[in-house]
Amino acid sequence: MIIAVAKIKPEAAMESVYALLPAEAKKVWEFHKNESIRQIFLRKDVPGAVILLEGNDIEQAKATVATLPMVEANVLDVEFIPVAPYTNWEFLFAKE
């Protein structure tokens, strides 16, 4: 799984960002339906989103996110973080 952390660039005009919202929502919905995007969350600290993308290929995740209207319009900064399931549960049951 890949986490994409996106935030609106400080220099982006908010009028431009708002104008892109319908197309952005439509594209995200398409990705959700085809299971490219598992979940998306709005950020509470800054304008932006956190996206959970299916798969382990960071280049594919970047290619997917690159087609979002806000990325195409260059109003988003996006950081990609590959993650794996937490596997240390067995330490709860380890004998001391």
N, C-alpha and C positions, 0 to 999 in steps of 0.2 A: 504494500500500500504506500502511496505517496501523499504527503500533506502539502498543499499549496497554501501559503500564507500571503494574502494579497492586501494591499492598501492603496488608497487613492494617492497619487503623487501630489505633493504640496502645491505645485505650480498648476495643477489641473483646474480649469474653470468648472465650478460646480454646475453651472447651466449645461455645459457639455456632458458632464457625468449624468445628470438627470435625464437628458435627452436620450442617452444610451440605455437606460434602465429597461425599457420594454424589450429591446432586441437582446440584451444580456440575459434577462429572465427566460426568454424563449430558448436561447441556446443552452442555458443551464438545464432547462427542462428536457431538451432533446438528449443531453448527455446523461441525465438521470434515467430517462426511459431506456437508453441503450446500455445502461450500467457502466458507463465510463466514470461517472461521478456517483459515489455512494451517498455522501452527505455534504451539505454546505451550511455554513453558519455565518451570520453577520457578526462582525467584530463590535464589541462595546467600547473599546479603548480608542479606536480611530476608525474613520470610514474605510471599510474594506470587508473582506470575507476570509474564512478558512474553509478550504475545500479538501475533502477526503476522496482521493482518486483511486480507483481499482487498479490492480496490477503492480508490478515491481520495476517496471522499466521507466526510469526517470526521464529519458528522452521522449518516450511516448506521452508521458504526462505533460511535459513541456509543449509538445506539439498539439495536444488537445487544448490546453489552456491558451495557447497562442491564437486559437481561432475564436476566442471570446471577443465580442465587440469592444469591450473596454480595453483589452490588451491590444487589439488591432489599432485602436485609437490612441494608444500610448498614454493612457491616463492611470494605469495601474503599475505598481511595482509588485513583483511576485517572487517569493522565495520558495524553493522546493526542498522538502525534507523526506527522504526515504525512511520508513519505519517498519518494524516487525512486531508481531505479537509478543507480549510480555510472557516470558517462559520460566520465570524464577519461582513459581508457586511451590515447587517441591521443597524449597527451603523452609516453608511453613511446617513441614512434616519431618524434617531431618532430625535424626537422633543426635543429641549433644554429647 
